[in-house]
């Protein structure tokens, strides 16, 4: 998953570099703004992945609890 996030961030970095170079910015401005875009996209995708994995894990635990209660193996 980390590799997918990194590659997506790099894709946005290069696309934003092309976009900003077409706008006529200087090279240091292009690199700075593209790096900021890379960081923001990578951070947002990382948070999204964390939330997604936690929700999937929570649903799996709920499903496990429901199946345990239906089978009567709750040992209470």
N, C-alpha and C positions, 0 to 999 in steps of 0.2 A: 504494500500500500504506500509505503514511503517513496518508492520509486515512481509510482504513478503521480503522486503529488509533486515530486521534484520535476518530473518531465512536463507536467502541466504548467508549473511555475516558469520553467525555462521557455516553454512555448509562448507564454504571455510576455516574458521578457523580450524575446526577439520580435514578436509582433508589435509590442509597444516601441521598441527601438526603431523599427521601420516606420511606424506611425509618426513618432516624434522627429525622425530625420526628414520625413516628407514635409513637415511643418516648418523646417528651416532652423531648428534649434542648434546650438553649438554642441560639439561632441561631449564635453563634460556634462552638460544639461541632459543630453539624451541618455547617457549612461546612468546618471543619478535618478532620473525619473523612471527609467526602465527598471532599475534595481528596486525602487520603491514599489513599483507595480508587481515585480517578482515576489517581494516580501509579503505584500498584502494578499496576493492570490494564494501563496503557499500557506500563510497563517490561517486564512479563512478555510481553505480545504482541509487543513489539519484539524481545526475545530469541528468541522462538519464530519470528518471521519471518526473523531472521538465520540461525538454525539451519536452517530449512527451505530458504532460498535456497542456503546453502552445500552442503547435501546434494543438492539438485537439480543444482547446478553440478558437483559431484563425480561424480554419476551420469552426467551428460552427457559429461564428460571420459572416464570409463571406457568408455562406449558408443562414443565416437569412437575411442579406442585399440583397442578390440576390432574395430571395423569396419576400421580401418586395417590391423591385423595379418591379418585374414581376407582382405583384398584384396591383401596383399603389397606395400603401398606404404610400408613403414617405413624404407626407404633406409638400412639399416645395413650 
